[in-house]
């Protein structure tokens, strides 16, 4: 199962970290496991989420056109576009 890493900015890192359970659930809905949050060491608002993804193409399609509930979750978490996606090869 390939690992996916998504990087983006957030409005507030501490607030974003409080919503880890919601991210684990959202990635689970995308077939993801082993969801890990990462924050920039430099103290900026740059963050990343990594997960093992069963169906990368389906996950990419969902991220390209998020359903309303995912969009609302991202807004609640303070996610700032753009999202940059890296996939293990």
N, C-alpha and C positions, 0 to 999 in steps of 0.2 A: 504494500500500500504506500503510495508516494506521500511525502510530506509536503504540505502547503504552508507558506509563510505569507501573511498579509500585513503590510505596513501602512500606516496612516497617522495623521495627527488626531489629537483629541482636545476638547475644550478644557478639560481638567483631569489630570492623570489620576489623582486620588479617587475622584468620583468614578472614573472609568474602571479602576481596579475593583471597586465595590460590586460591579456587575458581572464578575467572573462566572457565576452560575448560569446567568442568562446566555453568555457566550458559549459555554459548554453545551447547553441545550440547543442553541442555534446551530452550532457546528455538528452536533449529533443529528439534527434534522437534515444536514447535508451529507450524512454518512461519515462524519468525522469522529475521530477518537484521539486521545492523548492531547487534549487542547491545553496549550500553555500560553500565558500572557507574558510579554516582555516589555520593559520600559527602557527608554534611552538612558544611558549612564550619565550623559551630560546634563541631565535635569530638564531637558526640553520636553515638549508635549508630544514627541514622536513615540509611537508604540508599535508593537507587532503582536500578532497572534499566530502561533504555529499549531498545526494539527495534521494527523494522518488522515487522508481523504480517500475513501473507497472509489468514488467516481469523480475524477477531476473535472471532466467535461460538464457534468451536471452541476457541480459546484460553481464552475466558472459562469455557466448560463444564469444561475441564480444570482450571482454577484453582479453580473452585467445588467440585469433587470430585476432588482429585488422586489419580492412581493410586498404589499403594504405593511404586513406585520413585521417583516425583517427591516424595512425602512424605518418604521417607528421605533424598533429596538435600537437601531444604529443611532437614531436621533436622541433617544433617551440616554444612551451611553456617551453621547457627546462626540461621536465620530465625525471627523472633518475630512472631506475628500481632498485629493484623490486617494483611492486605494491602489496600492501597488502589490501585485500578486506574484510570488515566486513559487515554482513547483520543482520538486526534486526529480532529477532524471536518472 
